[in-house]
Amino acid sequence: MTVVKIIELVGSSRISTDDAAQQALKQAQDSIRNIRAVDIVSTGIRGENLDEYRAHVRVAFLVEGKEVN
């Protein structure tokens, strides 16, 4: 049986919303193994000068554990 866990992250970038999503994924890859999917939930622009792109993403990864027969 496979179990997948989903977490939500917000990445930011001064370049683009796509880069903000990539930044979130890069950070997740530093501490999470077996990432299987990344879904972009929403994007936006923030900051006092509206110069910070953001991407709200859901990261799905396999939960590791003992196999049960």
Buried (B, 14 or more C-beta within 10 A) or exposed (E): EEEEEEEEBBBBBEEEBBBBBBBBBEEBEEEBEEEEEBEBEEBEEEEEEEEBBBBBBBBBBBEEEEEEE
